[in-house]
Amino acid sequence: MSVAFVREESAETASETQLPDRPISPHPNLVTETGLKALEEELARAREAYEAVAGIEDVNERRRLQAMPLRDARYFAERLRTAQVVAAPASSDVVAFGSTVTFSRDDGRVQTYRIVGEDEADPKAGSISFVSPVAMRLTGKSVGDIVTLGEQELEIVAIA
């Protein structure tokens, strides 16, 4: 076997075992209580996944399989370190972090989202990040207020 071929394999293996860090948002790391628990659970899962392959004898295979859990563990540890827990809003008079807001669009659609931290946002499950364009436009507004988002108008119909 040629040395060049061995080096290619080593370079390929190295690139698979040294994943770049997941990007960290420049925004404050605001989280709800639920979001904080989710970060803790994700960190625990990443650590478990890392440990699960620790017994593999082939060093390159072990490193390859540990690369993603290790990267995730670094990410979630940093997100937990910087997490700023925001209490649920005391009032439903205005849209705030942690509020659940229902709004209607020009086209007749009515949508409801809870405004949460970036890591816990899941639009399909009914939550959006506080730095999303919709959340940023709605924050600080009250029931009956109309905001524009691009060419659409959104009217706030309920806040919980």
N, C-alpha and C positions, 0 to 999 in steps of 0.2 A: 504494500500500500504506500502510495507516495505521501511525502510529508505535506505537500500542498493540500491534498485531500483531507488529511487529518486536521490541518489548520482551518479549512473551510467548515468542517464539522464543529470544531471548537468555537469558531466565530458565530456560527449559526446557533449553537447551544447557548453561548453567552448572550446573544441578543434575545433569546427566549427566556433567559433567567434574570435579566436585568431590565424589567419593565419600567418605563418612565412613571413618575408619580401621577396620580389622578389630579387634574387641575383643581385648585382651591379658589373659590369665588372671592372676588375682592370686596364683596358686601359683608356687612356684619352678619355673624352666624346666629341669627335669631331662631329660636326653636320653641315649640310648645312643650308641655310636659310629655305628651305622647311622642313628640319628635325626639326628645332626649332619650326616652326609653328605647326607641327604634334605633338610634345611633349606638347605644350600649349593646343592643342585641346584634346589630351588624358587626360590631367589633368582636364580640364573642364568637360569632359564626366564622369570621375570617381567621381568628386564632385557632379555632377547632379545625378548620380546613387545612391550615398550615401544619398543625400537629398530626393530623390524620395521615399525612404522607411522610412523616419524619423517619419512619422505619424502612423506607425503600432503600435497598442497598446500592443501587446504581446512582452514583452521585449526580450525574447529569440529569437523569430522569427525576430524581428527587428535587433538584433545584428548579427544573422546568415546571413541575407540579406545584411547587411552593411559591413561585413567582407572583401569581395573581393574588393568592391569599395574603402574601406579605405586603404587596402594594395596597390592597384593600385595608389591611390592619393599620398601615401608616396613615392612610386617608382618614379612617374613622377615629383613630386616636387623636389626630389633629383636630377633627371636627368636634370631638368631645371636649378637647382642651379649650377650644375657643367658643363653645356653645354659650349663648346668653338666653336663659330661659325667660320667656315673657309670659306673665300671668294672663289668664283669660280676661277679655275686656270686662270691666265692671258695668258697662252700660251698652245697650244696643241702639243708642241714639245715633251714633256715627260708625262708619266702617273702620275697623282697626285690625291690627294683627290678631289673629285668632277668631275673628268674626266669621260667621257664615252669612253670606250675602246672596240674595236672589235678585236678579235683574232681567229685564226684558230687552230684547234687541229689536231693531227696526223691522226685521223680517218676521217678527212674531214669536221667535224662540224665547223661551224662558229658561234661564240657567241658574243653578245654585252652586256656589263654591265656598269652601272655607279657605281663608287666607292663612298660610302657614310658612314655615321655613323652607329653604331651597331643597334640602335633602329629603324632606317629608312630602313635598309636592307631588301629586299624582292626579292630573286633570281627569283621567278616566274614572278615578275613584271619588272625584268631587273636591279636590283640593288643589290650590294654585299657590305658587311662590309669591311672597310679598314683593318681590322685585319684578314680577311679570308685568307686562304693560297694562293688562286689565286691572290687576290688584293695585298698581300704582295710581291709576286713574280713579279708582273707586275709594281708596283710602281717604278718610276725612269727610266723606260725603254722607248725606242722610237720605232716608226714604223720600222718594219723590224727586230727588236730584237727577239731572240728566248730564251725562258726560259723553264726550266724543272720543272715539277710538278709531283713528283713520277716518274713513267716510261713514262709519256707523255711529249711531247714538245708542247709549245704554241708559235705561231708566231703572233706578234702584226701587224695587218693590217691597223688599223685606230685609231686615238685619236681625240676626240672632247671635 
